[in-house]
Amino acid sequence: MNRTPSFFKKPSFSLCFSSSSSHSTTHLPLQSSYDLTTCISSLQACARHESLKKGKQIHAYMLTNGFLHSPLSITSLINMYSKCNQMHDAVSTFNYQSLYHNVFAYNAVIAGFIANGLARHGFEFYRRMRLTGVVPDKFTFPCVIRACSGVLEVRKIHGLVVKFGLELDVYIGSALVNTYLKLGLMEEAQEVFDELPVKDVVLWNAMVNGFAQIGLLEEALVVFRMMGEEGVVPSRFTVTGVLSIFAVMGDFDNGRAVHGFAMKMGYDSGIEVLNALIDMYGKCKCIGDALEIFEMMIEKDIYSWNSIMAVHEQCGDLDGTLRLFDRMLSAGVLPDFVTITTVLPVCSHLAALMHGKEIHGYMIKNGLEKDVNEHVDDVQMTNAVMDMYAKCGSMRNAYMIFDKMRNKDVASWNIMIKGYGMHGYGSKALDMFSDMCEARILLDEVSFVGVLSACSHAGLVREGRDFLRQMKSKYGVVPNIEHYTCVVDMLGRAGHLQEAYELVLEMPIETNPVVWRALLAACRLHGNQDLAEVAAQKVNELDPGHSGNYVLMSNIYVANGRYEEVSEVRHTMRQQNVKKTPGCSWIELKNGVHAFITGDRAHPKANFIYAELDSLTARLREHGYVPYF
């Protein structure tokens, strides 16, 4: 059954004008001297600065003084509400003055929907416009074309453009090029481009960015070079588009060359270009350059913060990501979905439960959690929150979220199974797996990594053997190296070293260093030196540069009192130039996450910390503790 979208229902008067006129107008200076021209000028300023409160005051003043009986008034108000992301109020204003529904008012509403990411609502409003007999103009079509979601729609609009004799308009042409490319219709886009007699920078940008958005990066660069050959000077939008291409390609040299061009043209003062530069340098793994640009920015928007946090997260600087997040909140910048999807995995990796809870609380307070649970496409956001709780050990909170989810995908179940298994709740993990099968969820490889890992951590050897044996025959999932590694780890933890060794030899797929290292770790756990030497030889053949191999073997020798062999291992490491990766630990306190690397004295309270550690180590030695390598 078709339902009328809420945007098109005629709202009550109070929805549009929530404040009384007497209360609103007291905030306006010199209100008696305001004329229609001044009001419209003020509304335009409110739109530019997204000043909703001031805009509503002007709206109330105009209502009180009879200034709404003008098409220009209605259009200005619609534009103000649209720029302030208040499309309900924009449509309310449109509906209130039904006598002034000219093309400009329709254009303002349609453009507002498109700008606010509500393309389908914009297209429906265009249909309403056509049904009422209002004729579209050259300002209507660029917005409507960008709102098209299908080939048939855009071709119909293109035909109407030709009928109205507007096919040579460069802005309409740019919209057609962009939409045709978005739909994968490259020939049609090229045809529109070639037929336009005047090709300005906007049209060239449509071609460059259109190819880039559908992943045809080389084609985009070819058009960019042609643009230079034709003598068209790139604009800021050209620079941001090309920077995004070099970011995806990881092309540092060309990215830096574009940076130089931007500086020469004076574009590097614009926030959009600076954000694109941060993204480019970050994806090229030049975190220093990205941070330098970020710190020199006078004005930082949400995209600036999201970009620099993503750079740190991608480069593995997780505590740096959280420090930036704290700085962003202190600066009064509110997180959005991109922020949350960047920071939540960091909280998961660092087990930063306090930060994770703060983010979840923000989502609940601002209605983001409700939106996520109501849309299937956004279930991954809920999964991210659930994954954070699971990895931070708060399985109770993870299950509460899981239980409330209306739309559970395979990842939702996998997170719970892996979380229970990781924290030793093997039986609960297997019960969750059983429920998943009863719910007829299509199992994947990750499902079995989770359930086999749960068997390993809980010592459920018999169940683990059964799962590996039945994976392909009963569940239709072919075991891969990760599954065999889980089972080898499970057998090794349980002391079945010979069985684990035989499984490694009999595996129907090629072994890798990880599976041999799992066996080596089990040998260290149970003190089996002979089998450890076999495993160490294999893992060193496959991955001779990994320090973990030598450290595990050294610790086995230490446990058996064979200190000459320990010296030999260390000598081999020096000869092969293998260095042990420094150990790193961290703790989350109220003032943030504190990270510590072995031998690090950068912390402001390092002397106090090391004094406490020395005291603790001395007491452990008194009780016979011998530190490992």
DABEL-V893688 format. One record per residue. N is the residue number from 1. RES is the residue in one small letter. NEAR is the number of other C-alpha atoms within 8 Angstrom. D_CENTER is the distance of its C-alpha to the mean C-alpha in Angstrom with 1 decimal. Layout:
BEGIN
N_RES_NEAR_D_CENTER ; N_RES_NEAR_D_CENTER
END
This chain:
BEGIN
1_m_2_34.9 ; 2_n_3_33.5 ; 3_r_4_32.4 ; 4_t_6_32.4 ; 5_p_6_29.0 ; 6_s_5_29.2 ; 7_f_8_28.8 ; 8_f_7_32.2 ; 9_k_7_34.2 ; 10_k_6_36.6 ; 11_p_7_35.6 ; 12_s_6_38.1 ; 13_f_6_39.3 ; 14_s_6_37.8 ; 15_l_9_34.2 ; 16_c_10_34.6 ; 17_f_10_36.7 ; 18_s_6_35.8 ; 19_s_7_38.1 ; 20_s_8_41.8 ; 21_s_10_43.3 ; 22_s_6_45.4 ; 23_h_8_42.5 ; 24_s_14_40.2 ; 25_t_12_42.8 ; 26_t_7_43.9 ; 27_h_7_40.8 ; 28_l_9_41.9 ; 29_p_5_44.3 ; 30_l_6_47.4 ; 31_q_8_46.4 ; 32_s_4_49.9 ; 33_s_5_49.5 ; 34_y_8_46.3 ; 35_d_6_47.0 ; 36_l_9_44.9 ; 37_t_6_44.0 ; 38_t_8_42.8 ; 39_c_11_40.7 ; 40_i_11_39.0 ; 41_s_8_38.4 ; 42_s_10_37.0 ; 43_l_13_34.6 ; 44_q_11_33.3 ; 45_a_8_32.7 ; 46_c_13_30.9 ; 47_a_16_28.7 ; 48_r_8_27.8 ; 49_h_6_27.0 ; 50_e_9_25.5 ; 51_s_10_28.3 ; 52_l_11_28.5 ; 53_k_6_31.2 ; 54_k_8_33.5 ; 55_g_14_33.0 ; 56_k_10_34.1 ; 57_q_12_37.1 ; 58_i_14_38.1 ; 59_h_10_37.7 ; 60_a_14_40.1 ; 61_y_12_42.5 ; 62_m_12_42.6 ; 63_l_10_43.3 ; 64_t_8_46.1 ; 65_n_6_47.7 ; 66_g_7_47.6 ; 67_f_10_45.2 ; 68_l_10_43.2 ; 69_h_7_45.9 ; 70_s_8_44.4 ; 71_p_12_41.9 ; 72_l_7_40.6 ; 73_s_12_39.9 ; 74_i_14_38.0 ; 75_t_11_35.9 ; 76_s_11_35.1 ; 77_l_12_34.1 ; 78_i_16_31.9 ; 79_n_14_30.2 ; 80_m_16_29.8 ; 81_y_15_28.3 ; 82_s_16_25.9 ; 83_k_11_24.7 ; 84_c_10_24.3 ; 85_n_7_22.0 ; 86_q_9_25.0 ; 87_m_11_25.8 ; 88_h_7_28.0 ; 89_d_11_30.2 ; 90_a_15_30.2 ; 91_v_12_31.5 ; 92_s_12_33.9 ; 93_t_12_35.4 ; 94_f_13_35.8 ; 95_n_8_37.5 ; 96_y_6_39.7 ; 97_q_11_41.6 ; 98_s_7_42.2 ; 99_l_4_45.0 ; 100_y_9_42.8 ; 101_h_11_40.4 ; 102_n_8_40.9 ; 103_v_10_38.5 ; 104_f_9_37.0 ; 105_a_14_36.0 ; 106_y_12_34.5 ; 107_n_10_32.6 ; 108_a_11_31.2 ; 109_v_16_29.8 ; 110_i_16_28.5 ; 111_a_10_26.8 ; 112_g_13_25.3 ; 113_f_14_23.8 ; 114_i_13_22.3 ; 115_a_8_20.9 ; 116_n_8_19.3 ; 117_g_6_17.6 ; 118_l_9_20.5 ; 119_a_11_21.9 ; 120_r_8_24.0 ; 121_h_10_25.6 ; 122_g_16_26.5 ; 123_f_12_28.1 ; 124_e_8_30.0 ; 125_f_11_31.3 ; 126_y_11_32.5 ; 127_r_8_34.4 ; 128_r_8_35.9 ; 129_m_11_37.0 ; 130_r_10_38.7 ; 131_l_7_40.5 ; 132_t_6_41.9 ; 133_g_6_43.4 ; 134_v_9_41.5 ; 135_v_7_41.3 ; 136_p_9_38.0 ; 137_d_7_38.2 ; 138_k_9_36.4 ; 139_f_8_33.9 ; 140_t_10_33.0 ; 141_f_12_32.2 ; 142_p_13_29.4 ; 143_c_12_27.3 ; 144_v_12_28.6 ; 145_i_12_28.0 ; 146_r_12_24.3 ; 147_a_11_24.2 ; 148_c_13_25.7 ; 149_s_7_23.8 ; 150_g_7_26.6 ; 151_v_9_29.2 ; 152_l_6_32.1 ; 153_e_9_30.9 ; 154_v_14_30.3 ; 155_r_8_33.6 ; 156_k_8_35.5 ; 157_i_10_34.1 ; 158_h_10_35.0 ; 159_g_8_38.5 ; 160_l_8_38.9 ; 161_v_11_37.9 ; 162_v_9_40.7 ; 163_k_7_43.1 ; 164_f_6_42.6 ; 165_g_7_43.1 ; 166_l_10_39.7 ; 167_e_9_38.5 ; 168_l_10_39.2 ; 169_d_9_37.0 ; 170_v_12_34.5 ; 171_y_9_31.7 ; 172_i_13_32.3 ; 173_g_14_32.4 ; 174_s_14_29.1 ; 175_a_13_27.5 ; 176_l_15_29.2 ; 177_v_17_28.1 ; 178_n_14_24.5 ; 179_t_13_24.7 ; 180_y_14_26.9 ; 181_l_13_24.5 ; 182_k_10_21.5 ; 183_l_9_23.9 ; 184_g_7_24.9 ; 185_l_9_28.4 ; 186_m_8_29.0 ; 187_e_6_32.7 ; 188_e_9_32.7 ; 189_a_13_30.4 ; 190_q_9_32.7 ; 191_e_8_35.7 ; 192_v_11_34.6 ; 193_f_12_33.8 ; 194_d_7_37.2 ; 195_e_7_39.2 ; 196_l_11_38.1 ; 197_p_6_40.9 ; 198_v_5_39.0 ; 199_k_10_35.7 ; 200_d_8_34.1 ; 201_v_10_30.9 ; 202_v_10_28.9 ; 203_l_14_30.0 ; 204_w_12_29.3 ; 205_n_12_25.7 ; 206_a_12_25.3 ; 207_m_13_26.4 ; 208_v_16_24.3 ; 209_n_13_21.0 ; 210_g_15_21.9 ; 211_f_13_22.4 ; 212_a_13_19.3 ; 213_q_8_17.1 ; 214_i_9_18.7 ; 215_g_6_18.5 ; 216_l_9_22.1 ; 217_l_9_21.6 ; 218_e_6_25.3 ; 219_e_10_26.6 ; 220_a_14_24.6 ; 221_l_10_26.1 ; 222_v_8_29.6 ; 223_v_11_29.4 ; 224_f_10_28.4 ; 225_r_8_31.4 ; 226_m_8_33.6 ; 227_m_12_32.6 ; 228_g_10_33.9 ; 229_e_7_37.0 ; 230_e_6_37.7 ; 231_g_6_37.6 ; 232_v_9_34.8 ; 233_v_7_33.2 ; 234_p_10_29.3 ; 235_s_7_27.8 ; 236_r_9_24.8 ; 237_f_8_22.8 ; 238_t_11_24.2 ; 239_v_12_23.1 ; 240_t_12_19.4 ; 241_g_12_19.5 ; 242_v_12_21.2 ; 243_l_13_19.1 ; 244_s_11_16.0 ; 245_i_10_18.3 ; 246_f_13_19.4 ; 247_a_16_15.9 ; 248_v_9_15.1 ; 249_m_6_18.7 ; 250_g_9_18.6 ; 251_d_10_21.8 ; 252_f_11_22.6 ; 253_d_6_26.1 ; 254_n_8_25.6 ; 255_g_13_22.6 ; 256_r_8_25.0 ; 257_a_8_27.7 ; 258_v_11_25.6 ; 259_h_10_25.0 ; 260_g_8_28.8 ; 261_f_8_29.4 ; 262_a_12_27.1 ; 263_m_9_29.1 ; 264_k_7_32.4 ; 265_m_7_31.6 ; 266_g_7_30.4 ; 267_y_10_26.9 ; 268_d_11_25.3 ; 269_s_7_26.1 ; 270_g_7_23.7 ; 271_i_11_20.3 ; 272_e_7_18.6 ; 273_v_13_20.2 ; 274_l_14_19.4 ; 275_n_11_15.7 ; 276_a_11_15.9 ; 277_l_13_18.1 ; 278_i_17_15.7 ; 279_d_14_13.0 ; 280_m_16_16.0 ; 281_y_15_17.6 ; 282_g_16_14.5 ; 283_k_12_14.0 ; 284_c_10_17.8 ; 285_k_8_17.6 ; 286_c_9_19.7 ; 287_i_11_18.2 ; 288_g_6_21.5 ; 289_d_9_21.6 ; 290_a_15_18.1 ; 291_l_10_19.1 ; 292_e_8_22.5 ; 293_i_11_21.3 ; 294_f_12_19.1 ; 295_e_6_22.1 ; 296_m_6_24.5 ; 297_m_9_22.6 ; 298_i_4_24.9 ; 299_e_5_22.5 ; 300_k_10_18.8 ; 301_d_8_16.6 ; 302_i_10_13.2 ; 303_y_8_11.7 ; 304_s_12_13.9 ; 305_w_12_12.6 ; 306_n_11_8.9 ; 307_s_11_10.1 ; 308_i_14_12.5 ; 309_m_13_10.5 ; 310_a_11_8.1 ; 311_v_15_11.6 ; 312_h_14_13.1 ; 313_e_12_10.6 ; 314_q_9_11.0 ; 315_c_8_14.7 ; 316_g_6_15.2 ; 317_d_9_16.2 ; 318_l_11_14.8 ; 319_d_11_17.5 ; 320_g_8_17.0 ; 321_t_14_13.4 ; 322_l_12_15.0 ; 323_r_9_17.8 ; 324_l_10_15.8 ; 325_f_11_14.2 ; 326_d_8_17.8 ; 327_r_8_19.0 ; 328_m_11_16.6 ; 329_l_10_18.1 ; 330_s_7_21.5 ; 331_a_6_21.2 ; 332_g_6_20.8 ; 333_v_9_17.3 ; 334_l_7_15.7 ; 335_p_9_12.1 ; 336_d_7_10.1 ; 337_f_6_7.4 ; 338_v_8_4.7 ; 339_t_9_7.0 ; 340_i_10_7.4 ; 341_t_10_4.4 ; 342_t_12_5.1 ; 343_v_12_8.7 ; 344_l_13_9.6 ; 345_p_10_9.7 ; 346_v_14_11.6 ; 347_c_13_13.9 ; 348_s_15_14.4 ; 349_h_9_15.5 ; 350_l_9_17.7 ; 351_a_10_19.0 ; 352_a_13_18.5 ; 353_l_12_19.6 ; 354_m_8_20.6 ; 355_h_8_17.3 ; 356_g_14_15.6 ; 357_k_8_18.4 ; 358_e_8_18.0 ; 359_i_10_14.4 ; 360_h_9_15.7 ; 361_g_8_18.7 ; 362_y_8_16.9 ; 363_m_10_15.2 ; 364_i_10_18.8 ; 365_k_7_20.5 ; 366_n_6_18.5 ; 367_g_8_18.6 ; 368_l_9_14.9 ; 369_e_9_15.9 ; 370_k_8_18.7 ; 371_d_8_16.7 ; 372_v_12_14.4 ; 373_n_13_17.6 ; 374_e_7_19.3 ; 375_h_8_17.1 ; 376_v_8_16.9 ; 377_d_5_14.0 ; 378_d_9_11.8 ; 379_v_13_13.5 ; 380_q_7_10.5 ; 381_m_9_9.5 ; 382_t_12_13.1 ; 383_n_11_13.1 ; 384_a_11_10.6 ; 385_v_12_13.1 ; 386_m_14_15.9 ; 387_d_13_14.8 ; 388_m_15_14.7 ; 389_y_15_18.2 ; 390_a_14_19.5 ; 391_k_11_18.7 ; 392_c_10_20.1 ; 393_g_9_23.2 ; 394_s_9_23.2 ; 395_m_10_23.9 ; 396_r_6_25.7 ; 397_n_9_22.6 ; 398_a_14_20.6 ; 399_y_10_23.5 ; 400_m_8_23.8 ; 401_i_10_20.3 ; 402_f_11_21.1 ; 403_d_6_24.4 ; 404_k_6_23.3 ; 405_m_8_20.8 ; 406_r_6_22.4 ; 407_n_7_20.4 ; 408_k_10_20.0 ; 409_d_8_18.8 ; 410_v_11_19.8 ; 411_a_8_16.7 ; 412_s_10_17.8 ; 413_w_13_21.2 ; 414_n_11_20.3 ; 415_i_12_18.4 ; 416_m_15_21.6 ; 417_i_17_23.9 ; 418_k_14_22.3 ; 419_g_14_22.1 ; 420_y_15_25.8 ; 421_g_18_26.8 ; 422_m_10_25.2 ; 423_h_8_27.1 ; 424_g_9_30.3 ; 425_y_11_30.5 ; 426_g_13_31.6 ; 427_s_6_33.6 ; 428_k_10_30.8 ; 429_a_16_28.4 ; 430_l_11_31.2 ; 431_d_8_31.8 ; 432_m_11_28.2 ; 433_f_11_28.5 ; 434_s_8_31.7 ; 435_d_8_30.2 ; 436_m_10_27.5 ; 437_c_10_30.3 ; 438_e_7_32.2 ; 439_a_6_29.4 ; 440_r_6_29.5 ; 441_i_9_25.9 ; 442_l_6_25.7 ; 443_l_9_25.4 ; 444_d_8_23.5 ; 445_e_9_23.8 ; 446_v_7_21.3 ; 447_s_12_23.5 ; 448_f_10_26.4 ; 449_v_12_24.8 ; 450_g_12_24.1 ; 451_v_14_27.7 ; 452_l_15_29.4 ; 453_s_14_27.7 ; 454_a_19_28.8 ; 455_c_15_32.3 ; 456_s_16_32.2 ; 457_h_13_31.3 ; 458_a_10_33.8 ; 459_g_9_36.6 ; 460_l_11_36.8 ; 461_v_11_38.3 ; 462_r_6_40.2 ; 463_e_8_37.2 ; 464_g_13_35.1 ; 465_r_9_37.8 ; 466_d_8_38.1 ; 467_f_10_34.4 ; 468_l_12_34.5 ; 469_r_8_37.7 ; 470_q_9_36.6 ; 471_m_12_33.1 ; 472_k_10_34.3 ; 473_s_7_37.4 ; 474_k_6_36.3 ; 475_y_8_32.5 ; 476_g_7_32.2 ; 477_v_9_29.6 ; 478_v_7_30.9 ; 479_p_11_30.5 ; 480_n_7_28.7 ; 481_i_11_28.9 ; 482_e_8_26.4 ; 483_h_12_28.7 ; 484_y_13_31.8 ; 485_t_11_30.4 ; 486_c_12_29.7 ; 487_v_15_33.3 ; 488_v_15_34.8 ; 489_d_13_33.1 ; 490_m_16_34.4 ; 491_l_14_37.9 ; 492_g_14_37.9 ; 493_r_11_37.0 ; 494_a_8_39.8 ; 495_g_8_42.2 ; 496_h_9_42.7 ; 497_l_11_42.4 ; 498_q_6_44.8 ; 499_e_8_43.1 ; 500_a_14_39.7 ; 501_y_10_41.4 ; 502_e_8_43.0 ; 503_l_9_39.7 ; 504_v_12_38.2 ; 505_l_6_41.3 ; 506_e_6_41.3 ; 507_m_9_37.7 ; 508_p_4_37.7 ; 509_i_6_34.8 ; 510_e_6_34.7 ; 511_t_9_34.0 ; 512_n_9_31.6 ; 513_p_10_31.7 ; 514_v_7_29.4 ; 515_v_13_32.0 ; 516_w_14_34.9 ; 517_r_12_33.2 ; 518_a_12_32.8 ; 519_l_16_36.5 ; 520_l_15_37.3 ; 521_a_9_35.5 ; 522_a_13_37.6 ; 523_c_14_40.7 ; 524_r_14_40.1 ; 525_l_7_39.5 ; 526_h_7_42.9 ; 527_g_9_44.8 ; 528_n_8_45.5 ; 529_q_10_46.3 ; 530_d_6_47.8 ; 531_l_9_44.9 ; 532_a_13_42.5 ; 533_e_9_44.3 ; 534_v_8_43.9 ; 535_a_12_40.2 ; 536_a_14_39.9 ; 537_q_8_41.7 ; 538_k_10_39.5 ; 539_v_14_36.2 ; 540_n_11_37.7 ; 541_e_7_38.7 ; 542_l_8_35.2 ; 543_d_8_33.2 ; 544_p_7_35.8 ; 545_g_7_33.4 ; 546_h_9_31.5 ; 547_s_11_32.9 ; 548_g_7_32.3 ; 549_n_12_35.1 ; 550_y_12_37.7 ; 551_v_10_36.6 ; 552_l_11_37.0 ; 553_m_14_40.4 ; 554_s_13_41.5 ; 555_n_12_40.8 ; 556_i_11_42.9 ; 557_y_13_45.7 ; 558_v_11_45.5 ; 559_a_8_45.8 ; 560_n_7_48.9 ; 561_g_6_50.4 ; 562_r_9_50.4 ; 563_y_8_49.8 ; 564_e_6_51.2 ; 565_e_9_48.5 ; 566_v_12_45.9 ; 567_s_8_47.3 ; 568_e_8_47.3 ; 569_v_11_43.5 ; 570_r_10_42.8 ; 571_h_8_45.1 ; 572_t_8_43.4 ; 573_m_12_40.0 ; 574_r_9_41.6 ; 575_q_7_43.1 ; 576_q_7_39.9 ; 577_n_6_38.0 ; 578_v_10_35.7 ; 579_k_7_34.3 ; 580_k_7_33.0 ; 581_t_5_29.4 ; 582_p_6_29.7 ; 583_g_6_28.9 ; 584_c_8_26.2 ; 585_s_7_26.0 ; 586_w_9_24.4 ; 587_i_7_25.2 ; 588_e_11_23.4 ; 589_l_7_25.8 ; 590_k_5_25.8 ; 591_n_5_25.4 ; 592_g_8_22.3 ; 593_v_11_21.7 ; 594_h_9_24.6 ; 595_a_9_24.3 ; 596_f_9_27.6 ; 597_i_9_28.5 ; 598_t_7_32.0 ; 599_g_4_34.5 ; 600_d_7_32.1 ; 601_r_7_34.0 ; 602_a_5_31.6 ; 603_h_7_31.1 ; 604_p_5_33.3 ; 605_k_6_35.1 ; 606_a_9_35.4 ; 607_n_7_39.2 ; 608_f_7_39.2 ; 609_i_8_36.5 ; 610_y_8_38.5 ; 611_a_8_41.7 ; 612_e_8_40.4 ; 613_l_8_39.2 ; 614_d_8_42.5 ; 615_s_8_44.3 ; 616_l_8_42.3 ; 617_t_8_42.7 ; 618_a_8_46.5 ; 619_r_8_46.8 ; 620_l_9_45.0 ; 621_r_9_47.4 ; 622_e_7_50.3 ; 623_h_6_49.3 ; 624_g_6_49.1 ; 625_y_7_45.5 ; 626_v_5_45.0 ; 627_p_4_41.7 ; 628_y_5_40.0 ; 629_f_5_39.1
END
